[in-house]
Amino acid sequence: MKTQYYTATSLDGFIADSQNSLDWLFQFGEVQGDSYANFISEVGAIAMGATTYEWILNHHIDESADRPQAWPYEQPTWVFTSRILPTIEGADIRFVKGDVRTVHQEMIVAAGNKNIWIVGGGDLVGQFYDSGLLDEIIVSIASVTLGSGAPLLPRTITTPPLKLLSAKVYGDAFAELRYEVPVHADDKSA
Ligand SMILES: NC(=O)c1ccc[n+]([C@@H]2O[C@H](COP(=O)([O-])OP(=O)(O)OC[C@H]3O[C@@H](n4cnc5c(N)ncnc54)[C@H](OP(=O)(O)O)[C@@H]3O)[C@@H](O)[C@H]2O)c1
């Protein structure tokens, strides 16, 4: 069982633009082959930050949503927030705050033999990384630059570096890179 950060980023390292828009990503449609289907079939528990959750509320769930669809996940989902946010009928959503290590323990139990997906944003993934709980990064790099926005992973990871496990090409817009995250010196889980 692994804890994974699976996401798409611009070439210059942003997962959303400065308005929290993903239009730059959706212009490509579903071009990543069977990558997501294979990935999500092995996921048993999900975590995300409040901005990501609110993006789903605004764009998929709300009456005025521009991309209306049901809550997309069957897996139990932990949403990190210090606020009281709207719930979604029929979705297994657990609002939490504070130390990611406590939540990660709950997620391990729920996930069984499956993986844990940290959807984002970047700093929440960084909190799991800081605690030595992040095993893999699977990132699809889109052929766009945004100049500013929500950062992919606002942490310094240099020595030891990430270990590149694979690189795949999807069409003429995406490169999917899979990295193993090394054990690092400032791991706070010990
Ligand atoms: N390209 C992609 O595939 C992709 C994937 C995921 C997300 N996104 C987008 O990227 C953007 C990410 O936004 P973001 O950087 O603001 O990140 P985020 O992680 O979605 O949201 C950050 C917020 O989460 C809450 N939070 C984080 N850690 C917490 C903790 N330990 N305890 C309590 N609350 C915590 C805080 O909200 P409170 O103010 O409520 O405390 C914080 O302001 C979104 O627009 C999202 O839609 C894109």
The ligand as an ORCA input file, in Angstrom:
! r2SCAN-3c Opt
* xyz 0 1
  N      -4.248     19.943    -11.665
  C      -4.884     19.073    -10.909
  O      -5.060     17.902    -11.305
  C      -5.349     19.485     -9.549
  C      -5.424     18.540     -8.516
  C      -5.830     18.957     -7.254
  C      -6.175     20.279     -7.042
  N      -6.134     21.160     -8.061
  C      -6.480     22.578     -7.854
  O      -5.355     23.196     -7.245
  C      -5.791     24.188     -6.321
  C      -5.189     23.841     -4.976
  O      -5.532     24.825     -4.056
  P      -4.658     25.098     -2.738
  O      -3.223     25.203     -3.081
  O      -5.322     26.230     -2.007
  O      -4.764     23.753     -1.883
  P      -5.841     22.898     -1.084
  O      -5.017     21.910     -0.342
  O      -6.891     22.368     -1.979
  O      -6.530     23.904     -0.048
  C      -5.784     24.569      0.943
  C      -6.661     24.733      2.162
  O      -6.856     23.447      2.780
  C      -6.976     23.625      4.184
  N      -5.903     22.874      4.855
  C      -4.719     22.429      4.343
  N      -4.028     21.749      5.271
  C      -4.796     21.758      6.402
  C      -4.633     21.197      7.684
  N      -3.550     20.470      8.032
  N      -5.624     21.377      8.601
  C      -6.746     22.107      8.264
  N      -6.941     22.643      7.054
  C      -5.976     22.475      6.131
  C      -6.916     25.123      4.432
  O      -8.250     25.564      4.285
  P      -9.103     26.370      5.392
  O      -9.011     27.783      5.020
  O     -10.482     25.830      5.264
  O      -8.507     26.071      6.736
  C      -6.105     25.610      3.256
  O      -6.295     26.971      2.964
  C      -7.314     24.151     -6.341
  O      -7.799     25.151     -7.203
  C      -7.651     22.786     -6.927
  O      -8.872     22.760     -7.616
  C      -5.694     20.794     -9.297
*
